[in-house]
Amino acid sequence: MLKNTEQTVGLACTCGAFVKILESYGLSDFTMTENFSEQTVSITVADSLSDEGKAWIEERAEADFPSHLKVEFTYV
């Protein structure tokens, strides 16, 4: 999985790299906000997802995003 992420983002820790990760999950309608002081990334997802889909997205993000960041999801 790490190799897949490395291929997707090229080991970059940038907003653009995070967008590519989210798009690789099949998401297309989302916004992302970073809070540098709290080391969080808040993602609001407007794509239509089942509860299982949401759980899968969150599980993948936990594995793929840098471990020092807290990733928070909101679904609208």
N, C-alpha and C positions, 0 to 999 in steps of 0.2 A: 504494500500500500504506500509506503514511503516513496518508493521509486515512482509510482504513479503520480503522487503529489509533486515530486521533484520535476517530473516531466511536464506537468501542468503549469507550475508556477516558476520553474527554474530557480528554486531556492530563494525566491524574493519574498520579502515581508512588506508588501506595499498594498495600498487599496486596490490597484489594478490587478495584482496577483490574487487577492481575495475575491474579487469579482469573477475572475476566471475559475476559481475553485467552485463558487456558487453556481456559475453557469454550467460547469461540468456535472453538477447534480441534476441538471434539467430545469433549474430555476430561470425565469426570465423577467418576472415582475417583482422586483425587490429594491429596497433602498438600504444603504449601509451608512452608519455613523460611527466614527472612532472617537473614543475618549482617551487621549494619550495619558493623562494624569492618573486615570484609574485602570489603564491597560484593558479596556473593554472594547468590543466591537458589537454594536447593536444592529440587528438586521430585521427589517420589517418586510415580511413576505406577503404578497397579494396573490400569488399563484394559488390555484385551487388544489389542495392536497388532502388526502385522507389522514387519519390519525397515524396510520402506519407509515405513510410517506413523511409526515412531520418528524416522527421518531427516527426514521432512517436518515433524514437530512441532518438532524442534530447529532446523531451518532457519527456520521461521516465528518461533520465539522469538528467535533471533538478530536477526531483522529488526524485531520488534515491541517487544521489551523495551528499556528505556533502555540506551544504549551503555556507560554507566559501570558497569553491573552485569554480573557474570559469572553466567550461568545454567547450573546443573548439573542433569542429569537422571539419575535412577535408575529402573529398571523392575523391578517385582516381580511 
